[in-house]
Each structure stands twice: as structure tokens, then as C-alpha cells.
Amino acid sequence: MTIASDWQAKILELVAAAGPSKLRKRKITPETQLRRDLGLDSVAILALVFQFEQAFELDLAKLSLDIDLARLRTVGDVLATAETIFLRAESSRAADHP
């Protein structure tokens, strides 16, 4: 999958699938807390990052981003970070293919 206009919906799907099955039916909003509301610990958040890379065919290491996973506290934080990553990926692709 490449970066598309429906990326936010895909991110929400990934976040919902990352939590324990008993919490997957909860409504997810930008204010939803990753740990408290969805039960995501640091390992689950790291797994979410790997799923993100696969879903959008990105290599975050090549983008030279400084992402502090500990600062990802809400779904809104994840969406904002994803947007930053997409912008960096787009500019990196443009630079590689003038």
C-alpha cells in the first residue's frame, strides 16, 4: 500500500488492531489514550510502528526522523506523527526522483 488520502482511516485500523482483543471494540478518537484506553504498552506501540512501516511501505530508518515513542500518548499523537512521516517521505521521494 502506498500513501493515500485515506491514510488516517488506515492508521485508526492499525491502532485498533494493536490492542488486546477485549478492547478492540472501543470507539477510537484522537483523544483516545494508547495505554489507558487501549491497553497498549511500549512493546505494542513498537509493534504498531512496524505495522505502520509495512502497511505504507516505508522505511523509517531511511527517513532520519527522531521519533520518541514515549511521547505517543494518544491516537492524535500517532496521527500527527504519521503526518510528519508522510511529509518527510514525500519530500525524500521528490529529492530522489527530480
N, C-alpha and C positions, 0 to 999 in steps of 0.2 A: 504494500500500500504506500502510495506517495502522499505527500502533504496535500490535503484537500480542504475545501471550505467547511466541511463537516467535522473538522478535527476536534472541536470541543465535545461533540457527542461521543466520538471515539474515546477521548480521554476519560469521560464520565463512565463509559463502559468498562474501561480498564480499571479505574478506581473501584467501581462496584464489584468487579470480579476479584479484586485483590484481597478483600476482607474475608473473614470467616463466613461460612455459608449461612449461619443463623442471622447475620447482619446484612446480607446482600439485598434484602427486600426494602431496606430503608430508602426514603427519598433522599437524594443527594442534591445539595445546593452548594454554591460557592462558600457558604458559611459552615458547611459540614466539617467537623473536626476529624482528621485522619485517625488519630489514636482513640480519642474518647468515643466518638460516634460510630466509627467503622472498625475499630479494633486493630488497626494497622500498627505493628511495631516497626522498629528500624529495619529488620530483615525483610518484612513485607514491603516497605517503602522502596528498598533497594531492588527487590524483585519487580516492583512496579516500574522502576526506571528501565530495567532490562526489557520488560514487555513493551514499554514505550518505544525503545530503540527498534525492536523487531517490527512492531506494528507500523511504524512510519519510515522504516528502512534508513535509520540514522545511526551514525557512529559518534556518540557524544565526545569521545576522547579526541577525535579529529577536529572538533569544533572549538577546542581550547576555551571551554566555559568553566567558570568557577562556581559550581552549584553546591551549596551547603544543604545536604539532605535534612539536617536537623532543623532548618528553617521552614521546611514544608510542613505546616501545621494544619492547613485547611485545604479543601478542594480548590478554593480560589487561588491559594498559593501555587498549587500544582498547575492550574490553568495559566497563571501569569508566567510561571517558569517555562511552560511549554511554548507559550507565545514567544518568549525571548529566544528559546532554542530554535524555533521555526524561522524567526527573523535572521538569526545567525547562519542557519543552514542555507537559507535563500541567498544571502549575501556571499556565502562561501561558494555556492554553486555558480553564481554570477561571475565571481572572480576567476573560477576555474575554467569557465566557458565564455570568454568575452565575445 
